[in-house]
Amino acid sequence: MVILGAGPAGLVLGNLLHASGVDCVVLERSTRAQVQARSRAGFLAANTVRVLERHGLAEGLHRRGREHATCEFRSEDGRFRLDYGTLGRGERHTVYPQHELVTDLLTQYLDAGGRVRFGTEALTVRDADGDRPSVAVREADGRTGSWQGRYVAGCDGRHGAARRSLPPGAVRRHHLDHGVSWLGLLAEAPPSLDAVGYAVHRRGFAGHMARTPEVTRYYLQCERGTPPDAWSEDRIWDELSLRMRAEEYGPLRRGRIVHRAVVDLESDVLEPLRHGTLLLAGDAASLLSPSAAKGANLAVLEAEILARALVDDLVHGSAEGLARYSAQCLAHIWRAQEFSQWMLRLLHGAPGPDGESMFQDSLRRSRLASLGTSRSCQDWFAEHYVGV
Ligand code: RFL
């Protein structure tokens, strides 16, 4: 079994397959240090934690992660808080940075005798319509080679070799560009509020998410095409303070910006998530806009479903799980996409002053007002916000 990519999807899959005695190798383009330093997600859903617990992979997040269950919305109409841990199904997030989760998964996999080939870039997947697919690779020193397996799991993200290797027409790609971009920032500064903060402002969205007691993630909506280093640190903090209405609700705790990247908000779904013996999971299967923090959570869930199906096939000789794999995951993916889209429309004002924009903007304010005042709307929100 060949797994492409050592992100959350590939490493959960590798751990589960290895524990069931399936011989597998993970091919990873980057070095181990790069994989362990890639900071991205931070909010793990209750179900993600349950999946990891089920397979003995949750020790680190229980030790160092922190439970979180409050978010705050700020807009021209005031602010309100939702203690979502007391709404809906009463579930909470665990805040645990993705690079720490990846480090835990990698350590456990390697300690158990699992194989990872770092610095090995998958170039293309061949013969996926047969029963001995292979992966052409290039090693860090430029040498080329190939790996063969009974199946190939494409867990190598949206720009990986798995997607590239799909023959035209084999899989449909449903794609939506939301036309919105965020400057994603990591600040060496303690969180400024004890909640996830979502600020809707006529200058654009601003977000605040705790990562650790020393590090906070912020987002600033920016013009499409803005280079990540276009804004000075002072301008970033001034703009965050303005949009988060710091004058009214309290100042932000400033610190050095240690990482910045511009994310163009796009979503896509590949359908089906399988072409012959090539199976897709995580961002390779579907890209979610970061508006609802679902991507890493779906990656873990899909990896568990795929591992179960592969073990059924390779160990017990039943292909039923693999036949169902795509439809089963797509049901989760489309629900997550729908909620991410709802969040996106909640958080972004309309771009211009024309009539349609004002109409959209009034809908957005009305949506926020419902969320602030209607208990059933809040229950619905809580269930989808923490769930996958
Ligand atoms: P990953 O994590 O991208 O891992 C893929 C791995 O494959 C390797 N690779 C290759 N290896 C060999 N050959 C090739 N040709 C290869 N091409 C790529 C890469 O080096 C990498 O190691 O995919 P995976 O496992 O599917 O996991 C997906 C998640 O990483 C992603 O969905 C989340 O980070 C999305 N996301 C969030 N998700 C959440 O659930 N909660 C959050 O709070 C959250 N915040 C975020 C996010 C994504 C963000 N960005 C960067 C878009 C915040 C941000 C800013």
Boltz pocket constraint, residues with backbone or C-beta under 6 A from the ligand:
constraints:
  - pocket:
      binder: B
      contacts: [[A, 4], [A, 5], [A, 6], [A, 7], [A, 8], [A, 9], [A, 10], [A, 27], [A, 28], [A, 29], [A, 30], [A, 35], [A, 39], [A, 40], [A, 41], [A, 42], [A, 43], [A, 44], [A, 98], [A, 120], [A, 121], [A, 122], [A, 123], [A, 155], [A, 156], [A, 157], [A, 158], [A, 159], [A, 160], [A, 161], [A, 184], [A, 263], [A, 281], [A, 282], [A, 283], [A, 284], [A, 288], [A, 290], [A, 292], [A, 293], [A, 294], [A, 295], [A, 296], [A, 297], [A, 298], [A, 299]]
      max_distance: 6.0
